[in-house]
């Protein structure tokens, strides 16, 4: 399997509550609570490691409460190369209702100084210039306080200049910056794509055309996530759409991270486009049934894959997608 570097600039301790229904202004008694070291890049790393890849995680961690992360990395067989900074890593509260609705209360994160960023850049350069560099780099999640959009742009440009395929999963202004840098892949949802396109995407044709524009802007793989409506994937080889199986959604927090990991796994493994998208979509569907990332070891995962519908939306002749 492949070596992958997953970068989380603004990780978090996720405190997840599962309850029947959230009642505002009242005492709520969840039937399950879970505290987990998380962050989008960490979640992607967990999935990739579970699929057999050798994964290094990096970014910024608060030195005052890094113990849960160190333990989680050990359990998941992740190589810890995070830069420790002064303070505590933020805590995010996630309230998951039986209906599938999730309410997130996310902390702002630790302030990052220019010296912290310099230390991270040096750490990343050492990894990228080693005798065994990663075959892909994933940057996922939000930006911490103190890290400007210009800083983020410079970081992405530096990573891209290494020649290693760069995947970015973020949102808002940071997503627009990422698209400008033209990484190998980005994964906006429908609303984020519409904001980038500057138009409402209220038909499947409009959505497909916007995704095609995104890919033609210089992003090799445009991955558009649409929740229960599935995934749209556009690259130079073609356009595919996947419709996930019908499942009972309990917690959608890690679905997107699982999708990114599943797609990257398929491309790193040299799988055919249809197989790659089917596997990633089914794995993402598996994730929403519980707290945490998706697992291919679920008893019914083969059935989930069989129920995932993948269709080609164009007639371009292809020999398969590349990383």
N, C-alpha and C positions, 0 to 999 in steps of 0.2 A: 504494500500500500504506500501512499504518498506522504511526504512531509508537508504540513500546512501550518501557517502562522496566522493566528486569530488575535486581532487587536481590539480591545474594549477600552475606550478612553474614559468612559463614565460608568463603571460597573456599579452594582448595587447588591445589598442584601435584600432579597425579596421575601416579604412577609405576606404569604398568601392565605386568605380565608375562603373557605367554601361554605356557602349558606344557602338556604332555600330562597329567601328573598330579602333584599336590603331594605330596612325601614329607617328613613332619615329621622333624626331627632329622638331615637329610641335606643335601648340596649339591644344589640343583636348578638345572638349566640350561634356562632358557626359550628358545624358538625365536624370541621377539620381545619387545622391550622398547620402551616409549614413554613419554616425559615430556611432559605436556601441562598447560597452564593450564586449570583446571577449577573446579568448583563447580556446584551444581544450577542456579542462576540464569544462570551463564555458559553452561552447556550449552543451556538453553532459548533464550538469546539467539542462540547460533550457529545453531540451527535456524531461528528466525524470520528472521534476517538472510539465511540461505540461501534462504528463501522470498520474499524481496524486501521485507521490512519494514525500516523505519528504527529501529534499536534502540540505546538507550543503556544501558550497564551501570554499576551503582553498587554501593556497599557499602564494605567495608574491605579494604585491601591493605597488606601489610607493605612498608615503604619500602626495606628492605634487599635484597629479591629480587623486585622488581616487573617486571624487564625481560622475562621470558618472557610475562607477562600483556600488557604493552604491545605486544609483537610479535604475540601471538595476536589481540589486539583489532584491530590494524592489518590483519592478513591476513583477518579475518572481517568487516571493514568495520563494526565496532562502535564507537560513540562512548564513549570512556572518561571516566567521571565518578566514578571510585572515590576515596574519601578514603584517603590514605596515612597509616598510623600507624606508630609505632615498632616495630621488630622484623621478623621474617620470616614470610611466609605459610607455613602448615603444608604438609607433604608427606604425601600419602596413598599407601600401597602397595596395589595391587589385583592379586591373583593369580588369573588366569582359566584354568581347566582345560578340556581338550577336552570333558569331559562337560557343560560349561555351568555348573558350580559356580564361584562367585566368592568369594574370601576377601578381605575388606577390612580393612586396618589403617590406621585414620584417626587422624591427629594431633589434638590438642585445639584448636589454633588460637591466635591471638594474643590476649592480654588487651586488652580494650577499656575505655577510661576514659570517665567522663561527658563529658569535653571532646571525645573522639572522637565520641561519639554526637551531641552538639550540632552538631558540624561536619557530620555526615552529614545531620541534619535540615534544616540550613540549605541544604545542597546540593540535597536533594530538594525543598524548598519552591521553590527557584529554578526547578527543572525543571517542577514542577507548575503554577506560576503564570506561566510564560513565555507568550509570544504563541502558541506552538505546543506546547501540552502534549501528553503522551502520551494515547493512547486506551485504554490498559490498563497496569496495573502488576502485575508478577509478583515475589513474594517467595518465594525457594526456598532450601532447605538448612537446615542446623543453626545453632545459636546459638554464637557465640564466647564464651570465658571473659570474665566481666565484664559481659556483657549478660544481665540477669535476665529472668525471665518477665514481670515488671511492665513492664520497659523495652520488651520485645517487644510486649506488649499496647498500650502507649502509642503505639508506632511504627505498628502496624497501624491503630489507631483514627485516628491523624493522617492516614495515607494514605487511609483510607476516607472521611474527612470532606472530602477534596478533590473527591469526586464521581466520580473516575475508577474504573472497574471494577477490583477488586483480586482477584488470584488468588494463593493461598498453597499451597505444597507443602513441608511439613515433617513432623516425626514426634514421637512421645512427648508430653511435656507441652506443647511448643510447638504441636503440632497442636491440642490441646484449647483452648489459648488462642486460636488462630486461629478455631476454630469458634465460640467465644463472641463474637468480634468480628463474625461473620456477613459474611465476604467474599463476593465474587461466585462464587468457586469454590475448592474444596479437592480434593486427590487422595490420599486414604488408600488403602492396600492392604487386603486382606481382614482381616489380623490387626489392623491399626490400627483398622479400622472396628469389629471385634468388641470391641476394648478400649474404644472410645468407647461402644459400645452396651451394654457390660456383660453380654454373653451370647455363647455360642458360635454362630457362623453356619455350621452344618454342612449346611445345605440351601440350594438356590438361592432358595427362598421366603424363608427367614430373611435371607439376604443382601440380597435385593431390598427387604424390609420395613425393614431397618436403613438402607439407602441412602435410602429414601423418608423415613424419620425425620430423617436428616441434612439432606436438602433442605428439609423442613418446619420445621427448627429455624432457618431463616433463610439458609442457603447456597443461592444460586440454582442453581449447578451442582455436583452431587455426582458426582465421577468416582471410580470404584472400580476399581483395577487389580488383576488376578488372574493376572499372568504369562501362561503359555501358555493359561490358561482364558479370557483375554480381558478385556474392559472393560465395566463397567456404568455407564450415564450416566442420571442422574435430574435433571430440571428441571421447571419448572411446566408445560411443554408435553407431557411424557410420559416414558416409560422405554424406553431402548434397551439392547440387549446386542450386543456385537461379539465374534466369535470369530476370532482371527488365523489366518493361513495357517501351515502346518507348515513350520518352518525349522530349520536346525541352529544352536543357540544357542552362540555362542563367548564373548560378553561381554554381560551384561545390565545393566551399570552405567548406561548412558545411556538405557535404554528408557523409563523413567518420565518423564524430562525431555523426551524426544522426543515422547511422548504429549501432555504438557501443551502444548508448542509447537504441535503439529499441531491440537489442539482449539481453541486460541486463534486460530490462523490461520484455521480454518474459520469461526469466529464473526465475526472481524473482517472476513472477506471476504464475509460474507452468504450462505454456502453453506447448503444444506438440512441438516437434522440428520443424516440417514442418510449423506449424502456426507461431512460433517464427521467423523463417527465412523469411517467406513470408511477415509478418508484417514489419520487420526491413528493408527488401530490398525495399518494396513499399514506406516506409517512407523516405528512403534515396533518392529514385527517386523523390519523391515529393519535397525534399529540393533543388534539382538542378534547379528547375523551377523559383527560385527567390533568392534574397539575404536573408540569414538567415537559421535557422534550419528547418527541416521538421515538418509538423503538421498533425496529423490524423484528424483534423477538416476540412480539405479541402473538398469542395463539392463532388469531384470525388474520394475521397480516397478509398472508397469501390471498385470502378472500377479499381483503380491502383492495389489493392490487387488481384482482380480477374485476372488481366492481368499478374501478376507476376508468373512465372513458377518455381516450386520447384520440384526437382527430387532427389531420393536417388541413390547414386553411388555405394553402396555396399549392401550386403544382410545380414548384421549383425542384429540379433534379439535384439530389444531394448525396454525398458519400458519408455524411455524418457530421455532427457539430464538433467543434474543437474548443479546447479551453482558451 
